[in-house]
Amino acid sequence: MNERIRHWWLARQPRTDLLTLTQRNVYILPTRAGWMLAITLLVLLVAAINYQLNLGYLLTFLLAGSAVVGMHVCHGTLRGLSLSLSPLEPVFCGQVASLNVTLSSQRKAPRYGIGLSVLDAKHWVWCDVPGQSSSRVQLACPTPLRGLHALPALTAETRFPLGTFRVWTVWRPAAPLLVYPQAETNPPPLPAGVAHDNGSAAAPSTGSDEFDGVRPYRRGDALKQVVWKKAAQTGQLVSRDSQQALHSELWLDLSQVGTSDREQGLSRLCAWVLEAEDLGLDYGLRLPGVELAPAQGVGHQRRCLEALALC
């Protein structure tokens, strides 16, 4: 029942990438040390009343006043603070996504001992926020599945200055996280190119990473034509033959990956996209309902990986 209430309460929290903490979204409760202090103060008060000890009254009310002041300072450490989430970069499945959170304060006095964490996670990141300034912290978020995911709820808390009260808030960021498929570790060679224009078919790829349009390096070849991956493997400089490459197209098709497992097929296509881009090839992508024309470059690679993630 408590779990159901918790999910209901979290669902009522609005999603936003910028959260300003006020009395409405900051909560406070005594810690275990705070309850122990309350019991101690009660025992001191009873003893002072029983024995009519003026110094007992003084000690009791002095400690109680310190606890009240500590409660006010603790609540004020979070109240008025602004939390903002930086734009997220896509990650590959299995990697840890980094959430960059900026804590900003308009108050002149610094704020100490503020911790942030993914809700229900055990790893906390602690920081101080200078007066009228900001601090940035980085939280780790696991990515077990590909696709477009909503970020988990985050929490911020403090127990400064006495540790007798815990002040916290819960924040649900609005930005989604895009997770690419995990690239296959040892994928098969790239598929053969498809002939066009001159009608000559491209030779199929081999296990030695040779592909269409490769020739020995010639003095004067542009650096972007050099196949650096092959050079690192064999120690020989080879260049992409742009004239021959103009007559063939490399299509990466989900229906031709050689496996019936959909996730494994997407993982193989992901590895092929990375390899084709690394080799400087023009490549296209065919998925159910999606076809991206052959091209190359960072933008084209990103579009292909996004299509694989959302397939």
C-alpha positions, 0 to 999 in steps of 0.5 A: 500500500505504501508503494502505491501511495508513493507512486501516486504521489510521484505521478502528481509531481510535474516534470520540469528541467528547472526547479525552484525550491520553495515551501511547497516542495521542500520537506523536513523531518527529524533524523534519528539523531534529532529524535534522540535529542528530543528524548534527551531534552524531555528527560532533562526537562523532567529532571529539572522540574523534579529537582528544581534545577535552574541550571537544568532549565537553562541547559534544556532550553539552550539546547532546545533553542539551538535545535530550533535554530538548526531546523530553521537554518537546515530548511533555509539551506534548500529553500530558494535554491534553483536546480537545472538540468543540462541538455542530455547527450544520447548514450549507447545501451549499457553505458552510464548516462551523465546527468549534469545538474546546476545548483544556483543560489541568489542568496549572499550567504553560501549553502553547505552540505547539499547532496543529490542522487537518483531517487532510491539510489545509494550513491550521493554527490555532495557539494556546497553552493557559494553565495550568489553563484552556482555549482555543478554536479554530475549524477550517473544514470544506468541505461539497461534498454535502448529507446527514448526513456523518461529520466528517473526522479532525482532527490536533493537533501541536506542535514546541515548544520546539526544533523538533527533534521533532514530536509529534502525535495523530489524532482522529476526532470522533463528531458527524455534520454535517448539510448542507442542500441549496444553495438555488437562486439565482433560483427560480420563484415559490412555487406556488399555494395549495390551497383548503380549508374554504371551497372557494375556491382561492388565486390562483397566485403571480406573478413579482412575489413577490405571493402569497395573503393580502396586503393594504395595511398598516393601522395596528395590524397586528402587526409579524409580519404585515408582509411585510418582504421585499416592503417592502424591494423595493417600498418599500410596506408590505403585511401578510399577510391572516390571514383569507384565508390561513386558507382556503388551504394552501401545499404544496411538493411535490417532484413539482411543482417543474418539473424532473426533476433530483432535486438541482435539485428539492431545491435549489428546494424549499430556496429555497421553504422559506426564502422562505415562512418569510421571508414568514410563510406557513404551508407544508407539505412533501411528499417521497417517504415524508415529509409535513410538515403546513403550519406556520411558525416556526424549528422547522418550517423546520428540520424541512423543511430536515432532510427535504430534506437526508436525502431 
